[in-house]
Each structure stands twice: as C-alpha cells, then as structure tokens.
C-alpha cells in the first residue's frame, strides 16, 4: 500500500515539509495546508474540516513537518475507520449475487477477475457473468480472467440482453450450488438514461429469482478521476442501491485523497483498494494503514 500510494504521499508529505520548515502554525500556513490538501483531492469541505481541527490545539505553536503528518494521519484515520469494512459473503444466500457497476475504464472487469481469483484460491465456488454485453472487449477480458482464476464465465453475443444473461447465470448457479455469482455490467455513463434502465432491469429480473438479489452492489471508482468520482457515486446511487465501494488505480495518481473525501461525504463502506496490477494489489481497505501511507508517515 505504501508503495502504491507513493505519488499521493510525495505530494502531500513533500508539501507539508515545505510549508512547515521552521514556521509556526499561523493563518498563512493554515491556508497553504488547506490548499495542499485540496490539490491532493481531499476536497474543500474535508480539507477545511481537517485544517480547522488541526488548528484548535496547535495554532501559534512551532510544529515540525513530521508532527503535522502524524496529526493529519490520525484525523484522516478517524474519518476512514467507520467505512473500512471487509467484504463479507452471506452464507444463507446461495448464490450470493454481487453486481459490479462503474464507468467504462474504472477497472470493473479487472476487479471482478481479482475478486474471483482471491475467493477461488480461498476455497469458494465462484461463477462470473459477462453482463457488459455492449463491449466485445469486456466480454473477452472477463473470459481471460475466468481462465486465469479457473472460474466459469457465462457469456452471450455482443448486444445481447444483459438482464436475460443475469437471469440465466443465476439459474445455472442455483442449479449447481454455486456460492458467489459476480456480474459485470456496462458503464456508459454518457448515456445515463439507457444505462439506468438496463441496470434497473437487471435488478428487477434477479429479484424475481431471489427478492434479496443482488445481495451486494459494488461501485468501482478510478482514483485518477479525482473529484469526478463524487459525480459517479451520485449518478450510480440514482440507478441502483450501491452497498460498497472499491477504489482502483491509487498507484497511478497523486489524488489518493479523493478516497478520504468520498468517505467523509457519502459514508459508503470501502471494501478494497487497488494499488497495482497484480492480483495481490487488490487489498482489503485498512483505515490506519491508508491514512499513514497517504500522509507519508513511516
């Protein structure tokens, strides 16, 4: 995690080092600190909250960069701890249906593949459904991950009805006693109305087989989009009941702070984060580790 967050921690930690080199905490340094946090995509509201809380006990005092990093790491951890929740599988539901949503390019299909492999390696019985029938590339990519994880994948021709595929996948899983069904979906947010209708139809069709399905709806967000991630959360929550987040590509961005802003604003569970391309780089979300890594605390 520390390696994956290097870009973000270098920006924040390095910036703090420049601001607090032999200086007291005054109005000017507070303003610079707030601007630094905003530039790392913690957002104006969260940045203002952190700097105000920080100033309450330290205003007018000399403080070292390391003390600033430690104090901010503690504050960030307090924001993140309520949302850091492992992704559980509810045994009574068989199959446990996990619907995965997000815009194209966010890393949905790769995340599904990584989750499938982790669960399969942990002894779970997993099945994948290539519900992004709009893009042939998405179908092919999921098949590659299915082969890699030794997990079956249900596909249909490009342009097929995604809800019908989800229905068939559920029926197959139920007949075979599969534990977990992961369903990929399209992410054409530029055509929001059409996507909304498609996702709601999938949910309706699954609900006919199991009134509780989908049992989890994961929204995959790309950290490199920064503050645009807020708009994506809002958009997908209008379409479906988002139960948790997975934030990807944190290693490719200096905008790791967006996860803090999302937690502060929406309070949705963060189940996992992506800090690299390898299977082990999809990690359970740990609030303390993330906060310290983000602030460059050793």
Secondary structure, DSSP 8 states (H G I E B T S, - for coil): -TTTTHHHHHHHHHHHHHHTTT-B--HHHHHHHHHHHHHTT--HHHHHHHHHHHHHHHTTSB--HHHHHHHHHHHHHHHHHTTB------TTSSSEEEEEE--TTSSHHHHHHHHHHHHHHTT--EEEE---TT-HHHHHHHHHHHHHHT-EEE---TT--HHHHHHHHHHHHHHHT-SEEEE-----GGGHHHHHHHHHHHHHHHHHH-TT-SSEEEEEEEGGGTTHHHHHHHHHHHHS---EEEEE-GGG-S-TTHHHHHHHHH---EEEEE-SSSGGGEEE--HHHHHHHHTT--
